[in-house]
Amino acid sequence: TIDGSDIEALHDMRVASRRVQAVFKMFRGIFPKKKFKTEYNELRLLIRSLGEVRDHDVFIDKIEKMKSEAVDRDTRAIDLLIIRKKAEREQKRKLLIQHINTLNKAGYKEHFNSFITENLSVTGKNFSRLE
């Protein structure tokens, strides 16, 4: 995903993030409200960044399929649209990489895991296998 060559890996990452978000939301009642909102918003921003790149991937794929079915006079216009959308995708991908790098530098994965396990341990159950 970092090099931008595997659009399915990006899709898988987005799906996994949305699943984490859904489960996180289901358990919102055990987390302090303010901290939950902060963590939830951070996750939402990541999902949005992933989605912006994925949306371009899907659009480009559909347009490329349309091109294969188009008459010759339309292919030049479709090529120009594809070039434009690929450039936009690359901009979004760079922003996604910056976002991921910022999260990595801040130790977000460890922070998020700690936030989850610390708050789940308050319930009296052992959830240490979540990592």
GIRASUL-V801022 format. One record per residue. PSI is psi as a letter, one per 30 degrees, with the letter a starting at -180 (NA if undefined). Layout:
psi
PSI
PSI
This chain:
psi
e
e
f
g
f
j
f
e
e
e
e
e
e
e
e
e
e
e
e
e
e
e
e
e
e
e
g
f
f
f
k
k
e
e
e
e
e
e
e
e
e
e
e
e
e
e
e
e
e
e
e
e
e
e
e
e
e
e
e
e
e
e
e
e
e
e
e
f
f
l
l
e
f
f
e
e
e
e
e
e
e
e
e
e
e
e
e
e
e
e
e
e
e
e
e
e
e
e
e
e
e
e
e
e
e
f
h
e
e
e
e
e
e
e
e
e
e
e
e
e
f
f
f
f
l
j
g
f
g
f
NA
